[in-house]
């Protein structure tokens, strides 16, 4: 039999490992896997590896794409470089009422908190609003604070913190919900900007082999974010959305079950887009001391503090919310970074199962920076997927300067316990959290296997006993993510499944683990259609 398309002369990732085989595609599906297959069109793998298309289980592509079109700080790294970029952008755009963008890293500034005064020196006359790379805070200038009416007497919101100067005046860094005090005044992105951002993001994700994703924040939400559901529905209806996408509808944490009727109305399936997941953010991040921990943070001198982070939703209310969402057939996607938040999220899912029984909604916990070992077994017992972002599990400035010194040593030794979760039988899915970090799955694979940063020293791995094998991590980024996104016809290379595929320029299984980061994507296919080629 002659097939439409055959991939040959290379390796195929299947069953958790690489093996030599040919793969045939007819129409939008894989039709055969074997030896000696022939096709009217042939792709020479040239010794490379054919993998199922990567699926990013936690990503913010529209926000990332829009940021690429604004004052984008993701490609710079020092305080001086950020200021040069901001100054240049302001000069190039004299007619903009606001300077907006973002993507700065906390480690570039003492204590992770940049100052309004640095921005005032370069943009004194217009408000500046720049969320950081993880969107858990924002850097603003004095003009932005004035427009928002934020001064020394402004109290911290319940879900955030205003960094202050010695006299109590806001210093220019706003954490978590405090960023929304200014964010609500920022001009909303236009439909044209959002549509362009989605196109730019889709192209970039295709270039790193990602054929589908879960958008972890389909608003409306915090910090002035536009509702992204219409953006996806427009793209899905027009055919502009080629990737397979699931959207996590945002749970507004200052409301309660009254929002359920709206969520029911927003549940959607159009083209290659679905929205049947609800995202609940249970805590913040460790770097600004808002991740919910079981042991309080330490101060700069190593002394104990009274702050153990924030539970954005009161735990008993969380149980009620998750139970009701589960009964309504929603999948729940919980941001749980600290070990207390992880436990509260698992408790909520356990409460839902006690009332509703197992309903197969494929609930998930994302990030999982610190997990108490007593909770490892609960993932498998409750059928909860561990949605991990491996790129963060290494020694780098944000970890070494802003996290480890401020965590109790017992908690610091429990970070990113991928192997512990695996050994306890947890199902793993993987994502990037782009725009927080790179969307490249092979960079994340490098960290998951080596526990060292791409391009960094290899002689100081971070908690190496928690490393995964390359096969385990690639399976998480393909089959695991496909499962959690309810895309069972993808994620593996087998006859009958959709031909969502990526061609890697080498077989990383045949090379030293230290070289995983050098792997590049040559081609990407969605439903048998070529959507990216490095040529």
C-alpha positions in Angstrom: 0.0 0.0 0.0 1.2 3.5 -0.9 0.4 6.1 1.8 0.0 9.8 1.3 3.0 10.7 3.6 5.7 8.6 5.2 8.3 9.5 7.8 11.4 7.3 7.4 15.1 7.0 8.2 14.9 7.9 11.8 13.6 7.1 15.3 10.0 7.2 16.6 9.1 8.0 20.2 6.5 5.5 21.3 5.9 3.6 24.6 8.2 5.9 26.5 11.3 5.2 24.4 12.7 5.7 21.0 12.7 2.9 18.4 13.5 2.7 14.7 10.3 2.6 12.5 8.5 4.3 9.7 5.2 6.2 10.3 2.6 6.7 7.6 -0.1 9.4 7.5 -3.3 9.4 5.4 -5.6 12.3 5.7 -5.4 13.8 9.2 -4.5 10.5 10.9 -1.6 8.1 11.4 -2.4 5.1 9.3 0.6 2.7 10.0 3.7 2.3 12.1 6.2 -0.3 10.9 9.1 -1.0 8.5 9.4 -0.5 4.8 6.4 1.8 4.4 6.1 3.7 1.1 4.4 7.0 0.4 3.7 9.5 -2.3 5.5 12.0 -0.2 8.4 11.1 2.1 10.0 13.0 5.0 13.6 11.9 5.6 14.1 12.1 9.4 17.8 11.9 8.8 18.5 10.1 12.1 16.2 12.5 14.0 13.3 11.7 16.3 9.6 11.8 15.4 7.5 12.7 18.5 3.9 13.3 19.1 3.2 17.0 18.9 4.0 18.5 22.3 1.0 19.7 24.3 1.5 22.5 26.7 -0.7 21.8 29.7 -0.4 25.3 31.3 0.4 28.3 29.1 -0.7 31.9 28.5 -0.1 32.4 24.7 -2.4 35.3 23.9 -0.9 37.4 26.8 2.6 36.3 25.7 1.9 37.1 22.1 0.5 40.6 22.9 3.5 41.2 25.1 5.8 40.5 22.2 4.1 43.4 20.4 4.5 45.8 23.3 7.3 46.8 25.6 8.7 43.3 25.8 11.3 42.7 28.5 11.6 39.0 28.2 14.8 39.1 26.1 16.8 41.3 28.5 18.0 40.5 31.9 19.6 43.2 34.0 18.1 46.3 35.6 20.0 48.6 33.3 19.0 46.6 30.2 15.4 46.8 31.2 15.6 50.6 31.7 17.3 51.0 28.3 14.5 48.9 26.6 11.8 50.9 28.4 13.3 54.2 27.5 13.7 53.2 23.9 10.2 52.0 23.6 8.8 55.2 25.2 10.9 57.3 22.7 9.6 55.2 19.8 6.0 55.5 20.9 5.5 59.2 21.9 1.7 59.1 21.2 0.9 56.2 23.6 -1.0 57.3 26.7 0.5 54.4 28.8 3.7 52.4 28.5 2.7 48.8 29.0 4.3 45.5 28.4 6.3 43.4 30.8 8.4 40.3 31.3 11.1 41.4 33.7 12.7 38.9 36.1 12.7 39.6 39.9 16.3 38.5 40.3 17.5 41.6 38.4 16.5 43.8 41.4 17.5 43.8 45.1 14.8 41.8 46.9 13.0 41.3 43.6 11.4 44.7 44.0 12.2 47.4 41.4 11.6 51.1 42.2 9.2 53.6 40.8 12.0 56.2 40.9 14.0 54.4 38.2 11.0 54.6 35.9 10.3 58.2 36.9 13.7 59.1 35.6 13.0 57.9 32.1 9.2 58.2 31.8 8.0 60.9 34.2 5.0 62.2 32.3 3.1 59.0 31.4 2.0 56.1 33.5 4.0 52.9 33.2 2.6 49.4 34.1 4.9 46.4 33.6 3.9 43.0 35.0 6.8 40.7 35.8 7.6 37.5 34.1 5.3 35.4 36.2 2.5 38.0 36.2 2.3 37.8 40.0 3.3 41.4 40.4 3.9 44.7 38.5 6.4 47.5 38.3 4.8 51.0 38.1 6.0 54.6 38.1 4.7 57.4 40.3 2.3 58.7 37.6 0.6 55.3 37.5 0.3 55.2 41.3 -1.2 58.7 41.2 -3.8 57.9 38.6 -4.9 54.9 40.6 -5.0 56.9 43.8 -2.5 54.8 45.6 -0.6 56.5 48.4 0.9 55.9 51.9 -2.6 55.5 53.4 -3.7 52.9 50.9 -4.1 49.5 52.6 -2.8 46.3 51.2 -5.6 44.3 49.5 -6.5 40.9 51.1 -4.9 39.1 48.2 -1.8 41.1 47.7 0.9 43.5 49.0 2.2 47.0 48.2 5.9 47.3 48.6 6.6 50.5 50.5 9.4 53.0 51.1 10.4 53.8 54.8 7.8 56.6 54.9 5.1 54.3 53.8 4.8 55.6 50.2 4.4 52.8 47.6 7.9 52.0 46.2 6.7 50.9 42.8 6.3 47.1 43.1 2.9 45.7 43.5 2.4 42.0 44.4 -0.5 39.8 43.4 -3.9 41.5 43.9 -2.2 44.8 44.6 -1.2 45.0 40.9 -4.9 45.1 40.0 -5.2 48.5 41.8 -3.3 49.9 38.9 -4.1 47.2 36.3 -7.8 48.1 36.3 -6.9 51.6 34.9 -4.7 50.3 32.1 -6.2 50.6 28.6 -7.5 47.2 27.6 -6.0 45.5 24.6 -8.0 45.9 21.4 -9.5 43.0 19.5 -7.0 43.5 16.8 -4.1 43.3 19.3 -5.5 40.2 20.9 -6.0 38.5 17.5 -2.5 39.4 16.4 -1.1 38.2 19.7 -2.8 34.8 19.3 -1.4 34.5 15.7 2.1 35.4 16.9 1.9 32.9 19.8 0.6 30.1 17.7 3.5 30.5 15.2 6.0 30.6 18.0 4.6 27.5 19.6 4.5 25.6 16.3 8.2 26.4 16.0 9.0 24.5 19.1 6.8 21.5 18.2 3.7 22.4 20.3 0.5 21.4 18.5 -1.9 22.0 21.3 -2.2 23.7 24.6 -4.3 24.5 27.6 -4.7 28.3 28.1 -4.6 28.6 31.9 -6.3 32.0 32.1 -9.3 32.6 29.8 -10.6 35.7 31.7 -12.0 38.0 32.6 -9.6 38.0 35.5 -7.2 40.1 37.4 -5.0 43.2 36.6 -7.3 44.5 33.9 -7.1 41.4 31.7 -9.6 41.3 28.8 -11.8 38.3 28.4 -10.0 35.9 26.0 -12.9 33.6 25.3 -14.1 35.7 22.3 -10.6 35.8 20.9 -10.5 32.0 20.7 -14.0 31.7 19.5 -13.3 34.1 16.6 -10.1 32.2 15.7 -11.7 28.8 15.9 -14.7 29.9 13.8 -12.5 31.5 11.1 -10.0 28.6 10.9 -7.2 30.8 12.2 -6.8 28.6 15.2 -5.0 25.6 13.8 -3.7 24.2 17.1 -5.9 22.2 19.4 -6.7 24.3 22.5 -8.6 24.0 25.7 -9.4 27.1 27.7 -9.5 27.3 31.5 -12.3 29.7 32.4 -11.3 32.0 35.2 -12.8 31.7 38.7 -13.1 35.1 40.2 -11.9 34.6 43.8 -13.7 37.6 45.2 -17.0 36.1 44.2 -18.7 32.8 45.1 -21.1 30.3 43.6 -23.1 33.1 42.1 -20.7 32.9 39.1 -21.7 29.4 38.2 -24.5 30.4 35.8 -22.0 32.6 33.9 -19.5 29.7 33.7 -22.2 27.4 32.3 -23.0 29.9 29.6 -19.3 30.3 28.7 -18.7 26.5 28.4 -18.0 26.1 24.7 -16.8 23.8 21.9 -16.0 25.5 18.5 -13.7 24.0 15.9 -10.5 23.1 17.6 -11.2 25.0 20.8 -13.0 23.8 23.9 -13.7 25.5 27.2 -14.9 23.1 29.9 -12.3 23.7 32.6 -12.3 26.2 35.5 -9.1 27.7 36.8 -8.9 28.5 40.5 -5.8 30.2 41.8 -5.3 29.0 45.4 -2.0 30.8 46.2 0.7 33.0 44.8 4.5 32.4 44.3 7.3 31.8 46.7 9.5 34.7 45.5 7.1 37.3 46.9 6.1 35.2 49.9 2.5 34.6 48.8 2.7 30.9 48.0 0.9 29.1 50.8 3.3 27.1 52.9 2.9 24.8 56.0 5.9 26.6 57.6 6.3 30.4 57.7 8.9 32.1 55.5 12.2 33.4 56.9 13.4 36.9 56.8 16.7 38.1 55.2 18.6 37.2 58.3 17.2 33.7 58.5 14.8 34.4 61.3 11.3 33.2 61.5 8.4 35.4 60.3 4.7 35.3 60.9 4.0 35.0 57.2 3.2 31.5 55.7 1.7 32.9 52.5 -1.8 33.4 51.2 -4.7 31.1 50.6 -6.7 33.1 48.1 -9.8 31.0 48.7 -10.7 30.0 52.2 -10.2 26.2 52.4 -13.8 25.4 53.4 -15.2 27.6 50.6 -12.7 25.9 48.2 -14.2 22.5 49.1 -17.7 23.8 48.3 -16.7 25.4 45.0 -14.8 22.4 43.7 -17.6 20.0 44.8 -20.2 22.1 42.9 -18.0 22.5 39.8 -17.3 18.8 39.7 -21.0 18.1 40.0 -21.6 20.4 37.0 -19.1 18.4 34.9 -16.3 21.0 34.9 -12.7 20.0 35.1 -10.9 22.0 37.8 -7.4 23.4 37.2 -5.9 24.6 40.5 -2.8 26.8 40.8 -1.2 25.3 43.9 2.4 26.2 44.4 3.1 25.9 48.1 2.6 22.7 50.1 -0.3 24.2 52.1 -2.1 25.2 48.9 -1.4 21.7 47.4 -3.0 20.1 50.5 -6.0 22.5 50.4 -6.5 21.7 46.7 -6.3 18.0 47.3 -8.7 18.3 50.3 -11.2 20.1 48.0 -11.0 17.4 45.4 -11.4 14.7 48.0 -14.5 16.5 49.4 -15.9 16.6 45.8 -15.4 12.8 45.4 -17.0 12.1 48.7 -20.1 13.9 47.6 -20.2 13.2 43.9 -18.2 10.0 43.5 -15.6 9.7 40.8 -16.9 11.5 37.7 -13.9 11.4 35.4 -13.4 15.1 35.1 -9.6 14.9 35.1 -8.9 17.5 37.7 -5.3 18.8 38.0 -3.0 20.8 40.2 -0.4 23.0 38.5 3.1 24.1 39.5 3.6 22.0 42.7 6.8 23.8 43.8 6.6 22.3 47.3 4.7 19.2 48.1 4.6 17.4 51.4 5.5 13.8 51.1 2.4 12.8 52.9 0.4 14.1 50.0 2.2 12.2 47.2 -0.1 9.2 47.3 -3.2 11.3 47.2 -2.7 12.3 43.6 -3.2 8.7 42.3 -5.9 7.9 44.9 -7.9 11.0 43.9 -7.1 10.6 40.2 -5.5 14.1 40.1 -3.0 14.9 37.5 0.3 16.6 38.5 0.8 19.4 36.0 4.5 20.4 36.3 6.6 23.2 34.9 10.1 21.6 34.9 12.1 24.5 33.6 12.0 26.0 37.1 13.6 23.0 38.9 17.2 24.2 38.8 19.7 26.5 40.4 19.3 30.0 38.9 19.2 33.4 40.5 15.5 33.5 41.3 15.8 30.1 43.1 19.1 30.8 44.8 18.6 34.4 45.8 14.9 34.9 46.2 13.6 31.5 47.2 15.9 29.1 49.1 17.2 31.8 51.6 13.6 32.6 52.6 12.1 29.0 52.8 12.4 26.8 55.8 15.2 24.3 55.0 12.8 21.4 55.1 10.5 23.0 52.5 13.5 24.0 50.4 14.5 20.4 50.1 11.0 19.4 48.9 10.9 21.5 45.8 9.7 20.2 42.4 9.4 16.5 43.6 8.8 15.0 40.1 10.3 11.6 41.0 8.5 11.4 44.3 5.1 12.0 42.5 6.0 9.5 39.8 7.0 6.9 42.3 3.7 7.4 44.1 1.8 6.6 40.9 0.8 10.2 40.0 0.0 10.9 36.4 2.2 13.7 35.1 1.4 16.3 32.6 3.8 19.1 31.6 3.7 22.7 30.5 5.8 25.8 30.3 3.7 28.6 31.8 5.0 30.8 29.0 5.1 33.9 29.2 6.6 33.2 32.6 9.3 31.1 31.0 10.4 29.7 27.7 7.8 27.7 25.7 10.4 25.3 24.4 9.6 21.7 25.6 13.2 20.5 25.0 14.6 23.2 27.4 12.2 21.9 30.0 13.2 18.4 29.2 16.8 19.3 29.8 16.0 20.6 33.3 13.7 17.7 34.2 16.4 15.1 33.3 19.5 17.0 34.5 18.1 19.3 37.2 20.5 22.0 35.9 19.7 25.1 33.9 20.1 25.2 30.2 23.5 26.7 29.5 24.4 26.6 33.1 26.9 24.6 35.1 26.4 20.8 35.1 28.2 20.1 38.3 25.5 21.4 40.7 22.2 19.8 40.0 19.2 20.9 42.0 17.8 18.0 44.2 18.9 15.5 41.5 17.1 12.6 43.2 13.9 14.2 41.9 14.9 13.9 38.2 12.9 12.2 35.6 14.1 10.1 32.7 13.9 11.7 29.2 11.2 9.1 28.2 9.1 9.9 31.3 9.2 13.7 30.7 8.4 13.4 26.9 5.5 11.2 27.8 4.3 13.8 30.3 4.5 16.6 27.6 2.6 14.5 25.1 0.4 11.7 26.3 0.1 13.2 29.9 -0.9 16.6 28.6 -3.3 15.1 26.0 -5.1 13.2 28.8 -5.5 16.3 31.0 -6.8 18.3 28.0 -9.3 15.5 27.1 -7.7 15.0 23.8 -7.5 11.2 23.8 -7.0 10.9 20.0 -3.6 12.7 20.3 -0.5 12.4 22.4 0.8 9.1 21.0 2.1 7.7 17.7 -0.2 4.9 16.9 -2.5 4.0 14.0 -5.8 5.8 14.1 -4.7 8.7 16.1 -4.5 12.2 14.8 -1.2 13.1 13.0 -0.1 15.9 15.3 3.7 15.4 15.1 7.0 17.1 15.5 10.3 16.2 13.9 13.4 16.7 16.1 16.8 17.3 14.4 18.4 14.5 16.4 17.6 11.6 18.6 18.3 12.9 22.1 18.1 9.4 23.6 21.3 8.6 21.7 23.2 11.5 23.0 24.5 12.6 26.5 21.8 14.1 28.7 23.8 17.3 28.9 23.0 17.9 25.2 19.2 17.7 25.4 19.0 21.5 25.4 20.5 21.6 21.9 17.7 19.7 20.4 15.7 21.7 17.8 12.4 21.2 16.0 12.7 20.8 12.2 9.0 20.4 11.3 5.6 20.5 13.0 2.4 18.9 11.7 -1.2 19.3 12.9 -3.7 16.8 11.5 -1.1 15.8 8.9 -0.8 19.5 7.8 2.7 21.0 7.8 2.4 24.1 10.0 6.1 24.8 10.6 9.4 24.1 8.9 12.8 25.3 10.0 13.8 25.3 6.3 
